[in-house]
């Protein structure tokens, strides 16, 4: 049995008690860093807004990205399936003229051909039939997504390695391209990036795993205290823990009639 470690206990308690509101990573400032994709997703959204009358942001989280892109079109709607994030997004976006709807991806509650531009950053899945239905002819879907085996090094350190999956089931550009094309959309841009993600202490790890729940789906501090202690000792001996964030971008267009 490991000897008591007051530093470990204090850090784990700190990461476990930090409040989680929406999709906000600001608590990690100074404790973790993540390299950003070179394409600059928010800048790409801004570049596509001129001439857009109707904008839909699917799975907006707490509305953080949408609030960062400047003046919004006269009709801007955001959807969010995770109920605790809905009021967070509504409070953030209300003053910008955006409406927030509690809705899931397969069941977008909008008429067909309703939006010039549909965006989605880090959705849990892309529901292509719904996206294709709500896009106007000539409209664009632009999405930055999380690739397969995202920060897998961290997940493996806590829960153990995952079993390999069939390539056809692996989330990534090939699968999303096929989904877009199967629903009549033209894929105009696809990019991928592997990015450096650094955790400086075990409090950052605990907070991250509480927020990004699919890395270790059954995560609690008590359940994984032994693994957290082992990782803490490793970080104290070797320095910050480095993992790989995987991102990809896909842009698709609905053909004009």
N, C-alpha and C positions, 0 to 999 in steps of 0.2 A: 504494500500500500504506500502511495506517495506521501512524503512528509507534507505537513501543512505549509501553505504558501500564501501569506497575507496579500502579496501583490496580485497574485492570480485571482484570489477571492474578490478583491476590490475591483479589479478590471472587469471580471465577469458580471459582478453586480451592477457596475456602471452601465455596461452595454445592455444588460437585461432590463434596466429600469428606464433607459432613455425613451422618451415618447416617440411614437411613430404616427405621423399625420400625413395621409395621402401617400404620394410617391416622392418623398422628400429625402434626399441624401445629404442635406447640409450638415447634419450632426457628425458626419464622417470627415469633415474638413480638418486637415492636420493629422488625421489618423489613418486615412486610406486615400489612394489616388487611382484614377482610371484614365488611361489614354483615350482620346476621342478620335473617331474616324475622320480621315482627312477630308471627306466630302462635305462635312458640316450640314447636318440634316436641317437644323432650324434655318440656316441661310438658304438652303434649297427651297424650303417652304415659302420664305419671304419672296424669293425670286419668282415664284409662281402665282402670287396673290394678285398682282395687277390684272384687272379685267375679270377677276372672279367675283361673281355675285352671290354665290351660295357655296359655303364651305362646311364640310363635315369632318370632325376629328373623332375617330373611332378608338375607344379605350383610352380616354384622355388622362387616366390616373387622377391626380389632383389638379389637373389643368396647367401644370407647370410649363410644359413646352408651348402650349397654345398661347399662354399669357406672355411669352417672350418674343413673339414674332411681330409685334407692333400693331397698327390699326387693322382691325378685322373687317371682312366683308359685311355688308348690311344684313345678310342672313348667315349666321355662324351657329352651328349646333355641335355639341360634343356629347358623346355617349360614354358611359362608364358602367360596367357590369358589377364591380365590387362595391357593394352598398356603403361601406364606411367612407369610401372616397368621394361619393356623390356630393354630399354637402360641402366637402373641402373644395372640390372643383367649382361648385356653384358659387361659393363665396369669393373665390379667386377671380372668376370670369364674369360675374354679374356686371361689374362696372365697365367691362369691355364690350358689353352688348351681346355676349354669347349665351346661348341657352344650353343647359345641361339636362340630359335625359338618362334615367336609369334604364339601360337596355343592354342586351347581350348581342354579340356579333351576328349569330345566325338569324336574329329576329329584329333587324333594324326597322323601327316603326315609322318608315317614311315612304312616300309614294315613289314610283319609279321615275327615273330621269330627273332627279331633284337637285343634284349637286354638280357644280363644275369641277370641284376639287375635293377629293377625299384623302385624308392623311391618317396615318396611324404609326405612332412610335412605340415599339416594343409590345405589340399585341401578343396575347398568349397563343393566338392562332389567327389565320386569315380566312375569313368565310367568303370565298370568292363569289358564290352565287348572289349573296346579298350586296357585295361591293359592286358587281356588274349591274345589278338591278337599279341601284340608286344613282349611279353615274349618268350624267347627261351624255348624249352622243358628242364625241370630241372631248369629253372630260377625262381627267387624270387621277390616278391613284398613286400616291407616293408614300412609301413605308420604309422605315428603318426597323429591322427586326433582330432578334437575338438568335444566334446560330446554335447548332447542336454542340453539346459538350461545353457550354459556356461556364467559365470558372470551374471546370471539372476538377482541377487540382485541389481546390478547396473542398468541394463536395466529397472527393475521394478521401481526403484527410480526416473528415468527420464521420461519414457514413460508410466508407469503403467504396471501391470502384463499382461502377455500373456494369451490367452485362452489355455486350455489344448489341446494337440493333440492326435490323435489316436496312440496307441503304435506301430502300423505297419508303421506309418509315422515318428516316432521319430528316429533321427539319433543316431547311437550307434553301439556297437559291434554286436548285434544280426542281425541288418539289413545288416551290411557289410559282416558278415559271410555268410548270405544267398546269397548276391550278388556274392561273390567269388565262392561259391559252384555251383551256377546256371550257371556259366561260366567255369566250369570244373577245377577250381583251388582247391588245398588242403590247408585248413587253418591249419597252424602249431603252431601259437601262437596268443593269444588274452589277453590283459591286460587292466585294467581301473585304473584311479586315480582321486580323488577329491583333489584339491590343493588350498592352501590359496593365495588369491590375495588381496593386500593391497594398497589403494590409500591414500596418505598422505595429499594432498590438491586438491582443485577444479581445478587447472590448469592441474593436471595429469588426472583428469576425462575428461576434455574437449579435451585434446590431444588424449587420448585413444579412445574416441568416434569418433573423426575425422578420426583416423587411422583404427579402427575396425568397419567398417561402418554398419555391419549387426546387431550390438547390438541395435542401435536405427536408423533404416534405413533413416529416414528423419531428422536426427540431424543437427541443426545449433544452434549456441549460441543464436541468437535472438529468434528463435522459442521456445527454452526451457529455457530461462533466469529465469523464475519464479521457475522452478523445480531445476535448478542449484543453485539458491540462497538458496532454502530450504535445499538442500543437504550440501551446504557450511556451513550454520548455524548449521546443525546437526553435521557436522564434527568438527566444532569449539567447540561445547559443549561436544561431546562424544569421540572425537579422530578420528583416521584414519578410513576410510570406508573399511570394509572387505567383499569381495565377494568370490565365489567359482569358480575356473577354472576347467573345466572338460576335461580330455584327455583320449584317449584310443589308444592302439597300436594293429595293425593287421599285421600279416605276413602270406603270402600265397605263395604256390609253384605250378608251372605248371608241371604236371607229365612228366617224361622223357618218350620218345617213346620207 
